[in-house]
Amino acid sequence: VKEVLRRGKFTTGQTKDGYIAGWDGLGIGYYFGGISIQGVLPAYYFQNLTASVMTTNRTRYQAVQEYLHPALSSSNTNNNYFQEVDQCVYNVLAHPNCQGRDAGVQGTPNCRNVDCSPHVNPTMDSVKDNWKVLHFTGSCLHFRPWILCQGGALRKNAAIPELCRAFIYHWMDIAEYFLNTNENNYKSVAPNLPTCLEK
């Protein structure tokens, strides 16, 4: 990983199969945050796999699926290092695939991740019940509470999408706990926090 970073070869060229080059010309990492660790690690761990795609008739998607899920591979090896996790549970970005089956994305050819199953995340409420890590980016990029609350109380902003609003309420619960347990210290780290929590 250090060598990838030291080479620093991160470009906007194209790979033979049409991806933006990203790290080391692998077609990996050219996306939001991809120049950081969330792009470097996939580039490092998938570099050999990416090279193998160039010499076979498999698509990247097929190759990655076989690597992540050895049962899908004809060689059926078990030396994979990854397990695909549900993005509607971990690192939730409030994308349409996490807004329930009625959003019209789950089960379509363009939504192939484990979180795209209407049986796994059938409704927005089921996502809210099961999430573990929320991420104020993606569909909620413009609804970060520490930015919104500069204009007044968060609860008074009616233009916030439902899932992002649920993110914000969860954030407010944590912020309220912080205020209640750090009455004398919050002013040095978050002096305007009480404004965000006004009813």
C-alpha positions as CSV (number, residue, x, y, z in Angstrom):
1,V,0.0,0.0,0.0
2,K,2.9,2.4,0.8
3,E,4.4,1.7,-2.6
4,V,1.1,2.6,-4.3
5,L,1.0,5.9,-2.4
6,R,4.7,6.6,-3.1
7,R,4.3,6.0,-6.8
8,G,1.4,8.4,-6.7
9,K,0.2,7.3,-10.1
10,F,-3.4,8.5,-10.1
11,T,-4.7,9.6,-13.5
12,T,-7.8,10.4,-15.6
13,G,-6.7,8.2,-18.5
14,Q,-8.7,5.2,-19.6
15,T,-8.2,1.4,-19.2
16,K,-8.7,-1.0,-22.2
17,D,-12.1,-1.9,-20.9
18,G,-13.2,1.7,-20.6
19,Y,-12.8,2.6,-16.9
20,I,-11.1,5.9,-15.7
21,A,-7.5,4.8,-14.9
22,G,-7.4,5.9,-11.2
23,W,-4.6,4.2,-9.3
24,D,-1.8,2.7,-11.3
25,G,-4.0,2.5,-14.4
26,L,-6.1,-0.2,-12.8
27,G,-9.4,1.5,-13.4
28,I,-9.9,1.6,-9.7
29,G,-10.3,4.6,-7.4
30,Y,-11.5,7.4,-9.6
31,Y,-14.6,8.4,-7.6
32,F,-15.4,10.6,-4.6
33,G,-12.8,9.9,-1.9
34,G,-11.0,7.5,-4.2
35,I,-7.7,9.3,-4.0
36,S,-7.7,8.5,-0.3
37,I,-7.6,5.2,1.5
38,Q,-11.0,4.1,0.2
39,G,-9.5,4.0,-3.3
40,V,-6.0,2.9,-2.4
41,L,-7.1,-0.3,-0.6
42,P,-9.3,-1.6,-3.4
43,A,-6.5,-0.8,-5.9
44,Y,-4.0,-2.7,-3.9
45,Y,-6.2,-5.8,-3.2
46,F,-7.8,-6.0,-6.6
47,Q,-4.7,-5.3,-8.7
48,N,-4.0,-8.9,-9.7
49,L,-7.7,-9.6,-10.3
50,T,-7.9,-6.5,-12.6
51,A,-4.9,-7.8,-14.6
52,S,-6.6,-11.2,-15.0
53,V,-9.7,-9.5,-16.5
54,M,-7.6,-8.1,-19.3
55,T,-6.6,-11.7,-20.4
56,T,-10.0,-13.4,-20.1
57,N,-13.6,-12.9,-21.4
58,R,-14.9,-12.1,-17.9
59,T,-16.2,-8.6,-17.1
60,R,-14.9,-6.9,-14.0
61,Y,-18.2,-7.5,-12.3
62,Q,-18.0,-11.2,-12.9
63,A,-14.4,-11.4,-11.8
64,V,-15.0,-9.5,-8.6
65,Q,-18.1,-11.5,-7.8
66,E,-16.1,-14.7,-8.2
67,Y,-13.4,-13.4,-6.0
68,L,-15.7,-12.2,-3.3
69,H,-17.9,-15.3,-3.5
70,P,-15.8,-18.3,-4.4
71,A,-18.8,-20.6,-4.8
72,L,-19.5,-18.7,-8.1
73,S,-16.0,-19.5,-9.4
74,S,-15.3,-22.6,-11.5
75,S,-12.1,-23.0,-9.5
76,N,-14.0,-22.6,-6.3
77,T,-11.0,-21.3,-4.3
78,N,-11.5,-20.1,-0.8
79,N,-8.7,-17.6,-0.5
80,N,-10.8,-14.4,-0.7
81,Y,-10.3,-11.6,1.8
82,F,-13.6,-9.7,1.4
83,Q,-17.2,-10.1,2.2
84,E,-19.7,-7.7,0.6
85,V,-21.7,-6.0,3.2
86,D,-25.1,-4.3,3.0
87,Q,-24.6,-0.6,2.3
88,C,-28.0,0.0,3.8
89,V,-26.6,-1.2,7.1
90,Y,-22.9,-0.1,6.9
91,N,-21.8,3.2,5.5
92,V,-25.4,4.2,4.6
93,L,-25.4,7.0,2.0
94,A,-29.2,7.3,1.6
95,H,-29.0,6.3,-2.1
96,P,-32.2,5.1,-3.7
97,N,-31.3,1.4,-3.2
98,C,-31.8,2.1,0.5
99,Q,-35.1,3.8,0.1
100,G,-37.1,0.6,-0.2
101,R,-38.5,-1.3,-3.1
102,D,-41.0,1.5,-4.0
103,A,-38.0,3.7,-5.1
104,G,-37.8,1.6,-8.3
105,V,-34.1,0.8,-8.0
106,Q,-33.9,-2.5,-6.2
107,G,-33.9,-5.6,-8.3
108,T,-32.9,-3.8,-11.5
109,P,-29.9,-4.6,-13.7
110,N,-28.1,-1.5,-12.5
111,C,-28.4,-2.4,-8.9
112,R,-26.5,-5.7,-8.2
113,N,-25.2,-5.2,-4.7
114,V,-26.5,-7.3,-1.7
115,D,-28.3,-4.2,-0.6
116,C,-30.3,-4.1,-3.8
117,S,-32.6,-6.9,-2.8
118,P,-36.2,-5.9,-2.1
119,H,-36.3,-8.8,0.4
120,V,-33.3,-7.5,2.3
121,N,-34.3,-3.8,2.5
122,P,-38.0,-3.7,1.6
123,T,-38.8,-0.3,3.1
124,M,-37.2,2.8,4.4
125,D,-38.3,1.9,7.9
126,S,-36.5,-1.5,7.7
127,V,-33.3,0.4,6.7
128,K,-33.7,2.8,9.7
129,D,-34.2,-0.2,12.0
130,N,-31.0,-2.0,10.9
131,W,-28.4,0.7,10.0
132,K,-25.2,0.7,12.0
133,V,-23.0,3.4,10.3
134,L,-24.3,6.5,8.6
135,H,-22.3,8.7,6.2
136,F,-23.3,12.3,5.5
137,T,-22.3,12.2,1.8
138,G,-23.8,10.8,-1.3
139,S,-27.5,11.7,-1.3
140,C,-27.1,13.5,2.0
141,L,-24.0,15.5,1.1
142,H,-25.9,18.8,1.2
143,F,-27.7,18.0,4.4
144,R,-24.9,17.8,6.8
145,P,-26.3,19.0,10.1
146,W,-23.3,21.1,11.2
147,I,-23.7,23.1,8.0
148,L,-27.5,23.3,8.0
149,C,-27.8,24.5,11.6
150,Q,-25.9,27.6,10.8
151,G,-29.2,28.9,9.4
152,G,-31.2,27.9,12.4
153,A,-32.8,24.9,14.0
154,L,-32.6,21.7,12.0
155,R,-36.2,20.6,12.6
156,K,-37.5,23.7,10.9
157,N,-35.9,22.8,7.5
158,A,-38.7,21.1,5.5
159,A,-36.6,20.5,2.3
160,I,-34.6,17.6,3.7
161,P,-35.3,14.2,2.1
162,E,-36.8,11.6,4.5
163,L,-33.8,9.3,4.9
164,C,-31.4,12.3,5.3
165,R,-33.8,13.7,7.9
166,A,-33.6,10.4,9.8
167,F,-29.8,10.7,9.7
168,I,-30.0,14.2,11.1
169,Y,-32.3,13.1,14.0
170,H,-29.9,10.4,14.9
171,W,-27.0,12.9,14.8
172,M,-29.1,15.2,17.0
173,D,-29.6,12.5,19.6
174,I,-25.8,12.0,19.8
175,A,-25.2,15.7,19.9
176,E,-27.8,16.1,22.7
177,Y,-26.1,13.4,24.7
178,F,-22.8,15.1,24.2
179,L,-24.2,18.4,25.5
180,N,-25.8,16.8,28.5
181,T,-22.5,15.0,29.5
182,N,-20.1,17.8,28.6
183,E,-21.9,20.9,29.9
184,N,-18.7,22.7,30.7
185,N,-16.7,21.6,27.7
186,Y,-18.9,21.8,24.6
187,K,-18.3,25.6,24.1
188,S,-14.7,25.0,23.2
189,V,-15.4,22.3,20.5
190,A,-19.0,23.1,19.3
191,P,-20.1,26.5,20.6
192,N,-23.2,26.7,18.3
193,L,-24.4,23.2,19.0
194,P,-27.4,24.2,21.2
195,T,-28.8,26.2,18.2
196,C,-28.9,23.0,16.1
197,L,-31.0,21.3,18.7
198,E,-33.7,23.9,19.2
199,K,-37.2,22.3,19.0
